[in-house]
Amino acid sequence: MGKGIGINVVVAMVVALTGVLLFLGLITGTLQESLTMLYCGSYIRIAGMMPSSENPSIPDVCIYGKPLETFRIEEYDNKIVSRILLSYIISCWDKVENLRLEKDYACYELVLTETVANVDEGNVSNILVKEDHCSSIENSDFGCGAKDQIVWSVDGGIINTQKVLLIYYDYANDSIMVKG
């Protein structure tokens, strides 16, 4: 009998400790931030699959800093869209460097009005190397500098049917994230 009570007490203490940790996680924001990131990532992926006529906007909770500028890209050609995307990536990087931010910062919401022809990180990085912009921002994944400052978080790795992209600065990784 004495062992049964001891196990019950240990289980009750573990449950109570778990409850306290969850409560502290909600108060300090750690759990809340994780849930927000999960929600926002899912929302952006789903919004990217919707037809352009729906044109869903990114909710304020998913904007990692203000102001967020929205631009429409009305091109479908791989090279043109890659070049436009690179210009927004470099612009975001320059903006973050000038502001000297020490937090995540959303730069641009890009709305693609056309289905684009398979734009991926390689296409954007090839233009980065070819036009000698490696001094502006590095992307070691494609032989452009020592750091990986462009992180591609696009469903399937290829921009094709996505309709909304988010370009933002990820402070923890000191990189520009392309999310869609």
Secondary structure, 3 states (H helix, E strand, C coil): CHHHHHHHHHHHHHHHHHHHHHHHHHHHCHHHHHHHHHHHHHHHHHHHHCCCCCCCCCCHHHCCCCCCEEEEECCCCHHHHHHHHHHHHHHHHHHHHHHCCCCCEEEEEEEECCCCCCEEHHHHHHHHHHCCCCCCCCEHHHCECCCECEEEECHHHEECCCCEEEEEEEHHHCEEEEEC
